[in-house]
Amino acid sequence: MVRNSRAAAVVALCCAVAGVGLVGCEESSKSDADGDASASATAQQKAGQDSFTGTKKIKVGGRSVNVSCAGRAADGEPVVVLLSGGGDDLTKTAALQKTLSRKHRVCSFDRLGQGASDKPGGPQTLKSTGKVLTGVLDRVAGSTPVVLAGHSLGGVIAARYTPDHQDRVKGLVLMDATSPTQRADLTKEVPASATGPAVKLRDQTLAILKGRQPEKLAVPDGPVRSAGDIPVEVIQHGKKYLAEVPEYGPAMERAWARGQHKWLAISSRSKLSTAEKSGHYIYAEQPAVAVQAIERVTTQIAE
């Protein structure tokens, strides 16, 4: 039993540190339309938005990107855009999108190399991935303000993107986002002299962060840049499952927690909270926590 528990913890850690989902995906959702849909669509089109509901592919930089949207944005409210973790496609956040769409316009998409989107033409950087994100926002939000809600690797992408796009990103929610210093954290906590399962995990994760995955996205360490005073919610996991990794787990858990605190520097209005009953997939294990955080941010923007 101890051996099985430790093996499970190692697999879970691989999800956590690199944002790589190793579990099955859910089917993407479509929101129910009502009699006000036509008027809402007209308003969205005036704002430069593509008002579709459901899933469709759009062209961004000559590549096909799979996008899903649901719900209607009320006047003055931002569009919520969900960014999934590495290895996860948009079906992973389908249930979250469906819940949020009852009150908000919510979209998600598969980054290049994910799900039903095209494969990247070569190595990707945060800059090139950001260009794809911009292309998606142009279509699904137009001139409407945006809230980015990112999980794991999607969180670090959202956090790196926002400071350079404060004209359109007006709020941010980071759900157990990959640490801004993840490479250094792993190298320090699992040193070259280390032995055991943590070594394999360290090496696999560092390879992923260097772009050796379907997205071919390299994620370097870097300082947290400010996005001014936009509302930001940082949510960290409460179940200390990383500590179960033999020998090096407790240090990894502490490093992960420090990484969450580092993200607070992105705004003077950042707030850190803990999903006490959740592991890495907070939006799946405690969906109400994720929903409430996103709604708090959207409300602050609309005020």
Rosetta blueprint (number, residue, H / E / L):
1 M L
2 V H
3 R H
4 N H
5 S H
6 R H
7 A H
8 A H
9 A H
10 V H
11 V H
12 A H
13 L H
14 C H
15 C H
16 A H
17 V H
18 A H
19 G L
20 V L
21 G L
22 L L
23 V L
24 G L
25 C L
26 E L
27 E L
28 S L
29 S L
30 K L
31 S L
32 D L
33 A L
34 D L
35 G L
36 D L
37 A H
38 S H
39 A H
40 S H
41 A H
42 T H
43 A H
44 Q H
45 Q H
46 K H
47 A L
48 G L
49 Q L
50 D L
51 S L
52 F L
53 T L
54 G E
55 T E
56 K E
57 K E
58 I E
59 K E
60 V E
61 G L
62 G L
63 R E
64 S E
65 V E
66 N E
67 V E
68 S E
69 C E
70 A E
71 G L
72 R L
73 A L
74 A L
75 D L
76 G L
77 E L
78 P L
79 V E
80 V E
81 V E
82 L E
83 L E
84 S L
85 G L
86 G L
87 G L
88 D L
89 D L
90 L H
91 T H
92 K H
93 T H
94 A H
95 A H
96 L H
97 Q H
98 K H
99 T H
100 L H
101 S L
102 R L
103 K L
104 H L
105 R L
106 V E
107 C E
108 S E
109 F E
110 D L
111 R L
112 L L
113 G L
114 Q L
115 G L
116 A L
117 S L
118 D L
119 K L
120 P L
121 G L
122 G L
123 P L
124 Q E
125 T L
126 L H
127 K H
128 S H
129 T H
130 G H
131 K H
132 V H
133 L H
134 T H
135 G H
136 V H
137 L H
138 D H
139 R H
140 V H
141 A L
142 G L
143 S L
144 T L
145 P L
146 V E
147 V E
148 L E
149 A E
150 G E
151 H E
152 S L
153 L H
154 G H
155 G H
156 V H
157 I H
158 A H
159 A H
160 R H
161 Y H
162 T H
163 P H
164 D H
165 H H
166 Q L
167 D L
168 R L
169 V E
170 K E
171 G E
172 L E
173 V E
174 L E
175 M E
176 D L
177 A L
178 T L
179 S L
180 P L
181 T L
182 Q H
183 R H
184 A H
185 D H
186 L H
187 T H
188 K H
189 E H
190 V L
191 P L
192 A L
193 S L
194 A L
195 T L
196 G L
197 P H
198 A H
199 V H
200 K H
201 L H
202 R H
203 D H
204 Q H
205 T H
206 L H
207 A H
208 I H
209 L H
210 K E
211 G L
212 R L
213 Q L
214 P L
215 E L
216 K L
217 L E
218 A E
219 V L
220 P L
221 D L
222 G L
223 P L
224 V L
225 R L
226 S L
227 A L
228 G L
229 D L
230 I L
231 P E
232 V E
233 E E
234 V E
235 I E
236 Q E
237 H E
238 G L
239 K L
240 K L
241 Y H
242 L H
243 A H
244 E H
245 V L
246 P L
247 E L
248 Y L
249 G H
250 P H
251 A H
252 M H
253 E H
254 R H
255 A H
256 W H
257 A H
258 R H
259 G H
260 Q H
261 H H
262 K H
263 W H
264 L H
265 A H
266 I H
267 S L
268 S L
269 R E
270 S E
271 K E
272 L E
273 S E
274 T E
275 A E
276 E L
277 K L
278 S L
279 G L
280 H L
281 Y L
282 I H
283 Y H
284 A H
285 E H
286 Q L
287 P H
288 A H
289 V H
290 A H
291 V H
292 Q H
293 A H
294 I H
295 E H
296 R H
297 V H
298 T H
299 T H
300 Q H
301 I H
302 A H
303 E L
